[in-house]
């Protein structure tokens, strides 16, 4: 709290942590933290410091784990869901998050890139993918990836990640194996 200001104010980082704690569910809490960092008003590291300075805070371990993931490149609730519901629990290889690809002088950020396999996973949330122009940009990025890297792009949405994560993990693993991954899908506790 900044008591010396008139009126007294709560610091931005403190407010973000309060909003994450009060979020209706885990997905909303992840969204609050990822959006705050994505807007560049704060960083995951600053939020972790603020979290550590608080004596009592509900779900401390969960919030800290989310902030570590955000610091490593998960920029939305959907991207965090892919990491924690599909990639990690099913033993898939670790992808590079927010990998930069420059084509024709244009910089693009790929949500998850598995360079050794020539595979890109794009996670289409509602915020940046709701218009025809956004859809066109996504398709162009997929085409550019295919042309420049002889790669494959998988485009996933909320239902594949949150409603059908185990089936999606099996499909992603199958594509990875076709592209040369020698690992095996791990069954998570939620797998049927």
Rosetta constraint file for C-alpha pairs under 8 A:
AtomPair CA 1 CA 8 HARMONIC 7.00 0.50
AtomPair CA 1 CA 9 HARMONIC 5.72 0.50
AtomPair CA 1 CA 10 HARMONIC 4.48 0.50
AtomPair CA 1 CA 11 HARMONIC 6.09 0.50
AtomPair CA 2 CA 8 HARMONIC 5.47 0.50
AtomPair CA 2 CA 9 HARMONIC 5.08 0.50
AtomPair CA 2 CA 10 HARMONIC 6.04 0.50
AtomPair CA 2 CA 11 HARMONIC 6.95 0.50
AtomPair CA 3 CA 7 HARMONIC 7.75 0.50
AtomPair CA 3 CA 8 HARMONIC 4.61 0.50
AtomPair CA 3 CA 9 HARMONIC 6.72 0.50
AtomPair CA 4 CA 8 HARMONIC 6.47 0.50
AtomPair CA 5 CA 9 HARMONIC 6.76 0.50
AtomPair CA 10 CA 14 HARMONIC 6.56 0.50
AtomPair CA 10 CA 15 HARMONIC 6.50 0.50
AtomPair CA 11 CA 15 HARMONIC 6.33 0.50
AtomPair CA 12 CA 16 HARMONIC 6.24 0.50
AtomPair CA 12 CA 42 HARMONIC 7.93 0.50
AtomPair CA 13 CA 17 HARMONIC 6.36 0.50
AtomPair CA 13 CA 42 HARMONIC 6.90 0.50
AtomPair CA 13 CA 46 HARMONIC 7.42 0.50
AtomPair CA 13 CA 47 HARMONIC 5.93 0.50
AtomPair CA 13 CA 50 HARMONIC 6.86 0.50
AtomPair CA 14 CA 18 HARMONIC 6.24 0.50
AtomPair CA 14 CA 47 HARMONIC 7.98 0.50
AtomPair CA 14 CA 50 HARMONIC 6.88 0.50
AtomPair CA 15 CA 19 HARMONIC 6.13 0.50
AtomPair CA 16 CA 20 HARMONIC 6.17 0.50
AtomPair CA 16 CA 32 HARMONIC 6.94 0.50
AtomPair CA 16 CA 33 HARMONIC 6.84 0.50
AtomPair CA 16 CA 36 HARMONIC 7.19 0.50
AtomPair CA 17 CA 21 HARMONIC 6.19 0.50
AtomPair CA 17 CA 33 HARMONIC 7.65 0.50
AtomPair CA 17 CA 47 HARMONIC 7.42 0.50
AtomPair CA 17 CA 51 HARMONIC 7.41 0.50
AtomPair CA 18 CA 22 HARMONIC 6.19 0.50
AtomPair CA 19 CA 23 HARMONIC 5.94 0.50
AtomPair CA 19 CA 29 HARMONIC 7.48 0.50
AtomPair CA 19 CA 32 HARMONIC 6.95 0.50
AtomPair CA 20 CA 28 HARMONIC 7.45 0.50
AtomPair CA 20 CA 29 HARMONIC 4.39 0.50
AtomPair CA 20 CA 30 HARMONIC 7.26 0.50
AtomPair CA 20 CA 32 HARMONIC 5.77 0.50
AtomPair CA 20 CA 33 HARMONIC 6.65 0.50
AtomPair CA 20 CA 63 HARMONIC 7.93 0.50
AtomPair CA 21 CA 29 HARMONIC 6.83 0.50
AtomPair CA 21 CA 57 HARMONIC 7.84 0.50
AtomPair CA 21 CA 58 HARMONIC 6.66 0.50
AtomPair CA 21 CA 59 HARMONIC 7.34 0.50
AtomPair CA 22 CA 29 HARMONIC 7.81 0.50
AtomPair CA 23 CA 28 HARMONIC 5.60 0.50
AtomPair CA 23 CA 29 HARMONIC 5.16 0.50
AtomPair CA 23 CA 32 HARMONIC 7.97 0.50
AtomPair CA 24 CA 28 HARMONIC 6.28 0.50
AtomPair CA 24 CA 29 HARMONIC 7.48 0.50
AtomPair CA 25 CA 29 HARMONIC 6.32 0.50
AtomPair CA 26 CA 30 HARMONIC 6.18 0.50
AtomPair CA 27 CA 31 HARMONIC 6.22 0.50
AtomPair CA 27 CA 77 HARMONIC 5.76 0.50
AtomPair CA 27 CA 81 HARMONIC 7.89 0.50
AtomPair CA 28 CA 32 HARMONIC 6.27 0.50
AtomPair CA 28 CA 77 HARMONIC 7.29 0.50
AtomPair CA 29 CA 33 HARMONIC 6.46 0.50
AtomPair CA 30 CA 34 HARMONIC 5.97 0.50
AtomPair CA 30 CA 66 HARMONIC 6.61 0.50
AtomPair CA 30 CA 76 HARMONIC 7.18 0.50
AtomPair CA 30 CA 77 HARMONIC 5.29 0.50
AtomPair CA 30 CA 80 HARMONIC 7.46 0.50
AtomPair CA 31 CA 35 HARMONIC 5.72 0.50
AtomPair CA 31 CA 76 HARMONIC 5.80 0.50
AtomPair CA 31 CA 77 HARMONIC 4.86 0.50
AtomPair CA 32 CA 36 HARMONIC 6.15 0.50
AtomPair CA 33 CA 37 HARMONIC 6.41 0.50
AtomPair CA 33 CA 44 HARMONIC 7.92 0.50
AtomPair CA 33 CA 66 HARMONIC 7.92 0.50
AtomPair CA 33 CA 67 HARMONIC 7.17 0.50
AtomPair CA 33 CA 70 HARMONIC 7.89 0.50
AtomPair CA 34 CA 38 HARMONIC 5.87 0.50
AtomPair CA 34 CA 67 HARMONIC 8.00 0.50
AtomPair CA 34 CA 70 HARMONIC 6.22 0.50
AtomPair CA 34 CA 74 HARMONIC 7.39 0.50
AtomPair CA 34 CA 75 HARMONIC 5.29 0.50
AtomPair CA 34 CA 76 HARMONIC 5.33 0.50
AtomPair CA 34 CA 77 HARMONIC 7.06 0.50
AtomPair CA 35 CA 39 HARMONIC 5.97 0.50
AtomPair CA 35 CA 75 HARMONIC 7.21 0.50
AtomPair CA 35 CA 76 HARMONIC 6.76 0.50
AtomPair CA 36 CA 40 HARMONIC 6.66 0.50
AtomPair CA 36 CA 41 HARMONIC 6.14 0.50
AtomPair CA 36 CA 42 HARMONIC 6.35 0.50
AtomPair CA 36 CA 43 HARMONIC 7.78 0.50
AtomPair CA 37 CA 41 HARMONIC 6.28 0.50
AtomPair CA 37 CA 42 HARMONIC 5.30 0.50
AtomPair CA 37 CA 43 HARMONIC 5.08 0.50
AtomPair CA 37 CA 44 HARMONIC 6.34 0.50
AtomPair CA 37 CA 70 HARMONIC 7.85 0.50
AtomPair CA 37 CA 75 HARMONIC 7.91 0.50
AtomPair CA 38 CA 75 HARMONIC 6.35 0.50
AtomPair CA 42 CA 46 HARMONIC 6.62 0.50
AtomPair CA 42 CA 47 HARMONIC 7.33 0.50
AtomPair CA 43 CA 47 HARMONIC 6.32 0.50
AtomPair CA 43 CA 71 HARMONIC 7.68 0.50
AtomPair CA 44 CA 48 HARMONIC 6.04 0.50
AtomPair CA 44 CA 67 HARMONIC 5.35 0.50
AtomPair CA 44 CA 68 HARMONIC 7.03 0.50
AtomPair CA 44 CA 70 HARMONIC 6.40 0.50
AtomPair CA 44 CA 71 HARMONIC 5.39 0.50
AtomPair CA 45 CA 49 HARMONIC 6.27 0.50
AtomPair CA 45 CA 67 HARMONIC 7.65 0.50
AtomPair CA 45 CA 71 HARMONIC 7.11 0.50
AtomPair CA 46 CA 50 HARMONIC 6.20 0.50
AtomPair CA 47 CA 51 HARMONIC 6.00 0.50
AtomPair CA 47 CA 67 HARMONIC 7.46 0.50
AtomPair CA 48 CA 52 HARMONIC 6.12 0.50
AtomPair CA 48 CA 64 HARMONIC 6.42 0.50
AtomPair CA 48 CA 67 HARMONIC 6.69 0.50
AtomPair CA 49 CA 53 HARMONIC 6.25 0.50
AtomPair CA 50 CA 54 HARMONIC 6.61 0.50
AtomPair CA 51 CA 57 HARMONIC 7.84 0.50
AtomPair CA 51 CA 60 HARMONIC 7.46 0.50
AtomPair CA 51 CA 64 HARMONIC 7.54 0.50
AtomPair CA 59 CA 63 HARMONIC 6.22 0.50
AtomPair CA 60 CA 64 HARMONIC 6.04 0.50
AtomPair CA 61 CA 65 HARMONIC 6.11 0.50
AtomPair CA 62 CA 66 HARMONIC 6.24 0.50
AtomPair CA 63 CA 67 HARMONIC 6.18 0.50
AtomPair CA 64 CA 68 HARMONIC 6.25 0.50
AtomPair CA 65 CA 69 HARMONIC 6.35 0.50
AtomPair CA 66 CA 70 HARMONIC 6.13 0.50
AtomPair CA 66 CA 80 HARMONIC 7.82 0.50
AtomPair CA 67 CA 71 HARMONIC 6.09 0.50
AtomPair CA 68 CA 72 HARMONIC 6.42 0.50
AtomPair CA 69 CA 73 HARMONIC 6.55 0.50
AtomPair CA 69 CA 74 HARMONIC 5.87 0.50
AtomPair CA 69 CA 80 HARMONIC 7.30 0.50
AtomPair CA 70 CA 74 HARMONIC 4.67 0.50
AtomPair CA 70 CA 75 HARMONIC 6.09 0.50
AtomPair CA 70 CA 80 HARMONIC 7.85 0.50
AtomPair CA 72 CA 97 HARMONIC 7.22 0.50
AtomPair CA 73 CA 97 HARMONIC 5.09 0.50
AtomPair CA 73 CA 98 HARMONIC 5.95 0.50
AtomPair CA 74 CA 79 HARMONIC 5.34 0.50
AtomPair CA 74 CA 80 HARMONIC 5.46 0.50
AtomPair CA 74 CA 83 HARMONIC 7.95 0.50
AtomPair CA 74 CA 97 HARMONIC 6.70 0.50
AtomPair CA 74 CA 98 HARMONIC 7.79 0.50
AtomPair CA 75 CA 79 HARMONIC 6.33 0.50
AtomPair CA 75 CA 80 HARMONIC 7.39 0.50
AtomPair CA 76 CA 80 HARMONIC 6.20 0.50
AtomPair CA 77 CA 81 HARMONIC 6.02 0.50
AtomPair CA 78 CA 82 HARMONIC 6.28 0.50
AtomPair CA 78 CA 123 HARMONIC 6.71 0.50
AtomPair CA 78 CA 124 HARMONIC 7.86 0.50
AtomPair CA 78 CA 125 HARMONIC 6.48 0.50
AtomPair CA 78 CA 157 HARMONIC 7.70 0.50
AtomPair CA 78 CA 158 HARMONIC 6.49 0.50
AtomPair CA 78 CA 161 HARMONIC 7.23 0.50
AtomPair CA 79 CA 83 HARMONIC 6.35 0.50
AtomPair CA 79 CA 111 HARMONIC 7.47 0.50
AtomPair CA 79 CA 123 HARMONIC 6.44 0.50
AtomPair CA 80 CA 84 HARMONIC 6.10 0.50
AtomPair CA 81 CA 85 HARMONIC 5.42 0.50
AtomPair CA 81 CA 86 HARMONIC 7.36 0.50
AtomPair CA 81 CA 161 HARMONIC 6.31 0.50
AtomPair CA 81 CA 162 HARMONIC 6.85 0.50
AtomPair CA 82 CA 86 HARMONIC 5.10 0.50
AtomPair CA 82 CA 87 HARMONIC 6.25 0.50
AtomPair CA 82 CA 161 HARMONIC 5.79 0.50
AtomPair CA 82 CA 165 HARMONIC 7.96 0.50
AtomPair CA 83 CA 87 HARMONIC 4.94 0.50
AtomPair CA 83 CA 88 HARMONIC 5.95 0.50
AtomPair CA 84 CA 88 HARMONIC 5.59 0.50
AtomPair CA 84 CA 89 HARMONIC 6.66 0.50
AtomPair CA 85 CA 89 HARMONIC 6.20 0.50
AtomPair CA 85 CA 90 HARMONIC 7.92 0.50
AtomPair CA 85 CA 161 HARMONIC 7.07 0.50
AtomPair CA 85 CA 162 HARMONIC 7.53 0.50
AtomPair CA 85 CA 165 HARMONIC 6.06 0.50
AtomPair CA 85 CA 166 HARMONIC 7.78 0.50
AtomPair CA 86 CA 90 HARMONIC 5.89 0.50
AtomPair CA 86 CA 92 HARMONIC 7.76 0.50
AtomPair CA 86 CA 161 HARMONIC 7.16 0.50
AtomPair CA 86 CA 165 HARMONIC 5.77 0.50
AtomPair CA 86 CA 166 HARMONIC 6.75 0.50
AtomPair CA 86 CA 168 HARMONIC 7.30 0.50
AtomPair CA 86 CA 169 HARMONIC 5.21 0.50
AtomPair CA 87 CA 91 HARMONIC 6.24 0.50
AtomPair CA 87 CA 92 HARMONIC 4.97 0.50
AtomPair CA 87 CA 93 HARMONIC 7.07 0.50
AtomPair CA 87 CA 94 HARMONIC 7.13 0.50
AtomPair CA 87 CA 169 HARMONIC 7.13 0.50
AtomPair CA 88 CA 92 HARMONIC 6.37 0.50
AtomPair CA 88 CA 94 HARMONIC 7.83 0.50
AtomPair CA 89 CA 186 HARMONIC 7.15 0.50
AtomPair CA 89 CA 187 HARMONIC 7.59 0.50
AtomPair CA 89 CA 188 HARMONIC 5.55 0.50
AtomPair CA 90 CA 166 HARMONIC 7.91 0.50
AtomPair CA 90 CA 169 HARMONIC 6.64 0.50
AtomPair CA 90 CA 185 HARMONIC 5.63 0.50
AtomPair CA 90 CA 186 HARMONIC 4.44 0.50
AtomPair CA 90 CA 187 HARMONIC 5.85 0.50
AtomPair CA 90 CA 188 HARMONIC 5.91 0.50
AtomPair CA 91 CA 184 HARMONIC 7.46 0.50
AtomPair CA 91 CA 185 HARMONIC 5.95 0.50
AtomPair CA 91 CA 186 HARMONIC 5.29 0.50
AtomPair CA 92 CA 173 HARMONIC 6.84 0.50
AtomPair CA 92 CA 183 HARMONIC 7.69 0.50
AtomPair CA 92 CA 184 HARMONIC 7.88 0.50
AtomPair CA 92 CA 185 HARMONIC 6.72 0.50
AtomPair CA 92 CA 186 HARMONIC 7.96 0.50
AtomPair CA 93 CA 114 HARMONIC 7.80 0.50
AtomPair CA 94 CA 114 HARMONIC 7.56 0.50
AtomPair CA 95 CA 112 HARMONIC 5.46 0.50
AtomPair CA 95 CA 113 HARMONIC 5.25 0.50
AtomPair CA 95 CA 114 HARMONIC 4.98 0.50
AtomPair CA 95 CA 115 HARMONIC 7.96 0.50
AtomPair CA 96 CA 112 HARMONIC 5.45 0.50
AtomPair CA 96 CA 113 HARMONIC 5.07 0.50
AtomPair CA 96 CA 114 HARMONIC 6.50 0.50
AtomPair CA 97 CA 110 HARMONIC 7.07 0.50
AtomPair CA 97 CA 111 HARMONIC 5.48 0.50
AtomPair CA 97 CA 112 HARMONIC 4.65 0.50
AtomPair CA 97 CA 113 HARMONIC 6.51 0.50
AtomPair CA 98 CA 109 HARMONIC 5.10 0.50
AtomPair CA 98 CA 110 HARMONIC 5.10 0.50
AtomPair CA 98 CA 111 HARMONIC 4.88 0.50
AtomPair CA 98 CA 112 HARMONIC 6.34 0.50
AtomPair CA 98 CA 113 HARMONIC 7.89 0.50
AtomPair CA 99 CA 109 HARMONIC 5.45 0.50
AtomPair CA 99 CA 110 HARMONIC 5.10 0.50
AtomPair CA 99 CA 111 HARMONIC 6.83 0.50
AtomPair CA 99 CA 112 HARMONIC 6.93 0.50
AtomPair CA 99 CA 113 HARMONIC 6.43 0.50
AtomPair CA 100 CA 107 HARMONIC 6.67 0.50
AtomPair CA 100 CA 108 HARMONIC 5.77 0.50
AtomPair CA 100 CA 109 HARMONIC 4.74 0.50
AtomPair CA 100 CA 110 HARMONIC 6.37 0.50
AtomPair CA 101 CA 107 HARMONIC 5.85 0.50
AtomPair CA 101 CA 108 HARMONIC 5.27 0.50
AtomPair CA 101 CA 109 HARMONIC 6.31 0.50
AtomPair CA 101 CA 110 HARMONIC 7.24 0.50
AtomPair CA 102 CA 106 HARMONIC 5.33 0.50
AtomPair CA 102 CA 107 HARMONIC 4.46 0.50
AtomPair CA 102 CA 108 HARMONIC 6.16 0.50
AtomPair CA 103 CA 107 HARMONIC 6.66 0.50
AtomPair CA 103 CA 108 HARMONIC 7.90 0.50
AtomPair CA 103 CA 144 HARMONIC 7.23 0.50
AtomPair CA 103 CA 148 HARMONIC 7.89 0.50
AtomPair CA 108 CA 141 HARMONIC 7.53 0.50
AtomPair CA 110 CA 120 HARMONIC 6.94 0.50
AtomPair CA 110 CA 121 HARMONIC 7.55 0.50
AtomPair CA 110 CA 122 HARMONIC 6.65 0.50
AtomPair CA 111 CA 120 HARMONIC 7.48 0.50
AtomPair CA 111 CA 121 HARMONIC 6.27 0.50
AtomPair CA 111 CA 122 HARMONIC 5.25 0.50
AtomPair CA 111 CA 123 HARMONIC 6.56 0.50
AtomPair CA 112 CA 120 HARMONIC 5.73 0.50
AtomPair CA 112 CA 121 HARMONIC 5.09 0.50
AtomPair CA 112 CA 122 HARMONIC 6.56 0.50
AtomPair CA 113 CA 118 HARMONIC 7.79 0.50
AtomPair CA 113 CA 119 HARMONIC 6.02 0.50
AtomPair CA 113 CA 120 HARMONIC 4.46 0.50
AtomPair CA 113 CA 121 HARMONIC 6.36 0.50
AtomPair CA 114 CA 118 HARMONIC 6.12 0.50
AtomPair CA 114 CA 119 HARMONIC 5.09 0.50
AtomPair CA 114 CA 120 HARMONIC 6.08 0.50
AtomPair CA 115 CA 119 HARMONIC 6.39 0.50
AtomPair CA 115 CA 120 HARMONIC 7.87 0.50
AtomPair CA 117 CA 151 HARMONIC 7.92 0.50
AtomPair CA 117 CA 176 HARMONIC 6.86 0.50
AtomPair CA 117 CA 179 HARMONIC 5.67 0.50
AtomPair CA 117 CA 180 HARMONIC 6.47 0.50
AtomPair CA 117 CA 181 HARMONIC 7.04 0.50
AtomPair CA 118 CA 149 HARMONIC 6.85 0.50
AtomPair CA 118 CA 150 HARMONIC 6.86 0.50
AtomPair CA 118 CA 151 HARMONIC 4.44 0.50
AtomPair CA 118 CA 152 HARMONIC 6.20 0.50
AtomPair CA 118 CA 179 HARMONIC 7.58 0.50
AtomPair CA 119 CA 151 HARMONIC 5.56 0.50
AtomPair CA 119 CA 152 HARMONIC 4.88 0.50
AtomPair CA 119 CA 153 HARMONIC 5.86 0.50
AtomPair CA 119 CA 154 HARMONIC 7.63 0.50
AtomPair CA 119 CA 176 HARMONIC 7.67 0.50
AtomPair CA 120 CA 151 HARMONIC 7.32 0.50
AtomPair CA 120 CA 152 HARMONIC 6.20 0.50
AtomPair CA 120 CA 153 HARMONIC 4.68 0.50
AtomPair CA 120 CA 154 HARMONIC 6.26 0.50
AtomPair CA 121 CA 153 HARMONIC 5.70 0.50
AtomPair CA 121 CA 154 HARMONIC 4.80 0.50
AtomPair CA 121 CA 155 HARMONIC 5.91 0.50
AtomPair CA 121 CA 156 HARMONIC 7.29 0.50
AtomPair CA 122 CA 153 HARMONIC 6.99 0.50
AtomPair CA 122 CA 154 HARMONIC 6.13 0.50
AtomPair CA 122 CA 155 HARMONIC 4.76 0.50
AtomPair CA 122 CA 156 HARMONIC 6.25 0.50
AtomPair CA 123 CA 155 HARMONIC 5.89 0.50
AtomPair CA 123 CA 156 HARMONIC 4.98 0.50
AtomPair CA 123 CA 157 HARMONIC 5.78 0.50
AtomPair CA 124 CA 128 HARMONIC 7.66 0.50
AtomPair CA 124 CA 129 HARMONIC 6.15 0.50
AtomPair CA 124 CA 155 HARMONIC 6.82 0.50
AtomPair CA 124 CA 156 HARMONIC 6.03 0.50
AtomPair CA 124 CA 157 HARMONIC 5.06 0.50
AtomPair CA 124 CA 158 HARMONIC 7.56 0.50
AtomPair CA 125 CA 129 HARMONIC 6.26 0.50
AtomPair CA 125 CA 157 HARMONIC 6.23 0.50
AtomPair CA 125 CA 158 HARMONIC 6.75 0.50
AtomPair CA 126 CA 130 HARMONIC 5.62 0.50
AtomPair CA 128 CA 134 HARMONIC 6.62 0.50
AtomPair CA 129 CA 134 HARMONIC 5.15 0.50
AtomPair CA 129 CA 135 HARMONIC 5.90 0.50
AtomPair CA 130 CA 134 HARMONIC 6.61 0.50
AtomPair CA 130 CA 135 HARMONIC 7.28 0.50
AtomPair CA 131 CA 135 HARMONIC 6.20 0.50
AtomPair CA 132 CA 136 HARMONIC 6.07 0.50
AtomPair CA 133 CA 137 HARMONIC 6.23 0.50
AtomPair CA 134 CA 138 HARMONIC 6.27 0.50
AtomPair CA 135 CA 139 HARMONIC 6.27 0.50
AtomPair CA 136 CA 140 HARMONIC 6.12 0.50
AtomPair CA 137 CA 141 HARMONIC 6.12 0.50
AtomPair CA 138 CA 142 HARMONIC 6.25 0.50
AtomPair CA 139 CA 143 HARMONIC 6.20 0.50
AtomPair CA 140 CA 144 HARMONIC 6.04 0.50
AtomPair CA 141 CA 145 HARMONIC 6.11 0.50
AtomPair CA 142 CA 146 HARMONIC 6.25 0.50
AtomPair CA 142 CA 152 HARMONIC 7.95 0.50
AtomPair CA 142 CA 153 HARMONIC 6.09 0.50
AtomPair CA 143 CA 147 HARMONIC 6.16 0.50
AtomPair CA 144 CA 148 HARMONIC 5.88 0.50
AtomPair CA 145 CA 149 HARMONIC 5.54 0.50
AtomPair CA 145 CA 150 HARMONIC 6.93 0.50
AtomPair CA 145 CA 151 HARMONIC 5.93 0.50
AtomPair CA 145 CA 152 HARMONIC 7.49 0.50
AtomPair CA 145 CA 153 HARMONIC 7.65 0.50
AtomPair CA 146 CA 150 HARMONIC 4.65 0.50
AtomPair CA 146 CA 151 HARMONIC 4.59 0.50
AtomPair CA 146 CA 152 HARMONIC 6.11 0.50
AtomPair CA 146 CA 153 HARMONIC 7.65 0.50
AtomPair CA 147 CA 151 HARMONIC 7.51 0.50
AtomPair CA 156 CA 160 HARMONIC 6.11 0.50
AtomPair CA 156 CA 161 HARMONIC 7.14 0.50
AtomPair CA 157 CA 161 HARMONIC 6.43 0.50
AtomPair CA 158 CA 162 HARMONIC 5.74 0.50
AtomPair CA 158 CA 163 HARMONIC 7.41 0.50
AtomPair CA 159 CA 163 HARMONIC 4.82 0.50
AtomPair CA 159 CA 164 HARMONIC 6.26 0.50
AtomPair CA 160 CA 164 HARMONIC 4.90 0.50
AtomPair CA 160 CA 165 HARMONIC 5.80 0.50
AtomPair CA 160 CA 167 HARMONIC 7.96 0.50
AtomPair CA 160 CA 168 HARMONIC 5.85 0.50
AtomPair CA 161 CA 165 HARMONIC 4.73 0.50
AtomPair CA 161 CA 168 HARMONIC 6.94 0.50
AtomPair CA 164 CA 168 HARMONIC 6.02 0.50
AtomPair CA 165 CA 169 HARMONIC 5.99 0.50
AtomPair CA 166 CA 170 HARMONIC 6.31 0.50
AtomPair CA 166 CA 188 HARMONIC 7.84 0.50
AtomPair CA 166 CA 190 HARMONIC 7.33 0.50
AtomPair CA 166 CA 191 HARMONIC 5.68 0.50
AtomPair CA 167 CA 171 HARMONIC 6.31 0.50
AtomPair CA 168 CA 172 HARMONIC 6.10 0.50
AtomPair CA 169 CA 173 HARMONIC 6.00 0.50
AtomPair CA 169 CA 185 HARMONIC 7.80 0.50
AtomPair CA 170 CA 174 HARMONIC 6.13 0.50
AtomPair CA 170 CA 185 HARMONIC 6.75 0.50
AtomPair CA 171 CA 175 HARMONIC 6.36 0.50
AtomPair CA 172 CA 176 HARMONIC 6.15 0.50
AtomPair CA 173 CA 177 HARMONIC 6.06 0.50
AtomPair CA 173 CA 184 HARMONIC 7.50 0.50
AtomPair CA 173 CA 185 HARMONIC 6.19 0.50
AtomPair CA 174 CA 178 HARMONIC 6.24 0.50
AtomPair CA 175 CA 179 HARMONIC 6.27 0.50
AtomPair CA 176 CA 180 HARMONIC 6.34 0.50
AtomPair CA 176 CA 181 HARMONIC 5.31 0.50
AtomPair CA 177 CA 181 HARMONIC 4.45 0.50
AtomPair CA 177 CA 182 HARMONIC 6.17 0.50
AtomPair CA 177 CA 183 HARMONIC 7.41 0.50
AtomPair CA 187 CA 191 HARMONIC 5.84 0.50
